[in-house]
Amino acid sequence: MKTGVSMTGTGGGMKGEPRLLPTGLADSAGAPGFARDDVKERVRDATDIVDLIGSYISLRRAGKALVGLCPWHEDSRPSFQVNPERQTFRCWVCNLGGDAFSFLMKMEKLEFREALQQLAERAGIELSRSRLGLPADDKAGLLKASAWAADRYADCLRRAPEAQAARDYLHSRGLTAATIERFQLGYAPAGWDWLLRQASPAGIPVDHLVRTGLAVERQERSGHYDRFRDRVMFPIRDPQARCVAFGGRVLPGSTDMAKYINSPETPLFSKSSMLYGLDSAREAMGRSGRAIVVEGYTDCLAARQAGCNEVVAVLGTALGERHAKLLRRYADTIIVVLDGDDAGRRRADEILDVLLAEPIDVRIVRLPAGVDPCEFVVERGAAAFEELLAAAGDPLEYRMDEALAKLAGRPGDDAALAAVDSILGALARISPRSPLSQTQRLLREDQITSRLSRRFGMSREALRARMLELRGRFDNAAGRSSDTHDRQIDPVPLDGGIRLQAWDREVLEILVGVPEGALLIVREIDPGQLQSSASRIVLEAARRLHAAGRAVNLQELLLELSDPALQSLLVAVDTRITNRTPTAVAERVQHLEDALRRRTAERESVAHIAHLKTSRLDPLSEAAILEQLVVQRRAVQGMTEPKDG
Ligand SMILES: [Zn+2]
């Protein structure tokens, strides 16, 4: 066996990636026919993985492959290989591999759909509107309008005399010129058409300003006006750092009642699934595993300026489920920093109910009343901010303290029961897929019920029963199965480090690299006969490909299985084959046929033995079966089991 082709991985670096679900086919499940794969295929065929990866890291040729420094681990010797012939990549150290789609997904932390869209744009393939929302041309136009506006606002803040008050305001908040530049802050002057006036000369259609929410159509008469007037402008960027929207803040002393306004929902922008600063926080979040969420743009900027790079801000909305799903791609823990006022307390209540149901560890920091996070960081520095974060509390403890505080003024059984119910409700909501271990969760339940029991003089059994009742309700509402709470249901995360039994590996090697044998496997082997769920999923995909009249080989399997863990596995298997002294194909197929015959014989003999053990047979039948067994045993011994390596 050649060295260096280990099937075991460290499991690092796959944080937040889609886990392998029993179907393994988030993208294909339930889709009859293969028409929808056409676009995937076209995009794959139009993409050169060497070009794509070469635009991120520098590659040099080494024999047939290209090598470079792996972008995902501290790489001192080139461990990262790109195989132009197979259109795959692989890092030996991370034990991670895949095709162009999975490279981009991992590199840019994208979902498959988003990676498909980006590669399509790159290759100039237009994806239909129904599939992916906006046609690529349209989207490019809107993005251009947004970027242009961000430039105009920034330029105005930098030099326009009328922006003096805005400059003064930002400096009074302690933001440096470097921060203002880095985040491209700007100023929209007063007046109704400052931006509109400049659009036509710059080649920006008014329609694009309207569709990005920068201009608003007049109600009374024809024409448009600027949405943002006399406001400090904060460009909001998508995870790919493209400006898609703006937040505008009034200057102190303004008579405008709305302190902040944001762009409306547009084809580019949805506030419930975007966060301010995410594009530049992703890296840091990935490294530390935590995401820190604050409420204001300036709070976020102050923290960044102090060197705390995992901070993002919500966009004038409470942190919701879609935010949590987004942050889960980068971090395991979300720390929510809330203002100390009553509004902050109400928001804490709102977001707790939502976030507890997400499989992410949520912590809450409440600032002392009257302290604003921006001021706090600017005045007291990063170390003090870190201390504050370190004291972030368990949201259940938080809910408990809040409920008890509320109760203080309102004695009486009803109020007490309501408080108990709200706490047990929070407990019941905790996601069964929380990153906390089962033991940690039980311990947490136990602590909370003990505290409640002491405080309210109720038995712990009664409290637990009530909690389970509430949990049943949430489960029904969420379509969760209630017994999953009492088991560890997370599928073991696959990380390219799947250890395969010899037979499973043989099957995968042939599916991936020996087309002549692949059909035999598809016809003769039932997925149920394979040991690991990963190989079963691959075999099922191969059967689907075959049924659809498509080839069974590495490229088609990679396209069919977009799960990064499965892709890593397939590329690892493929690399093993190519690195090994090539066995003649005919020999390989012969070997497979022998093995199949032997395994069938073995299965039958096991069935016969079971039959002998469980039934009373007449001596004649018994003799016949024994004779068969002997024949089968001979068949088994005459053949060789596929060996490791
Ligand atoms: Zn690596």
Boltz pocket constraint, residues with backbone or C-beta under 6 A from the ligand:
constraints:
  - pocket:
      binder: B
      contacts: [[A, 70], [A, 71], [A, 72], [A, 73], [A, 75], [A, 79], [A, 91], [A, 92], [A, 93], [A, 94], [A, 95]]
      max_distance: 6.0
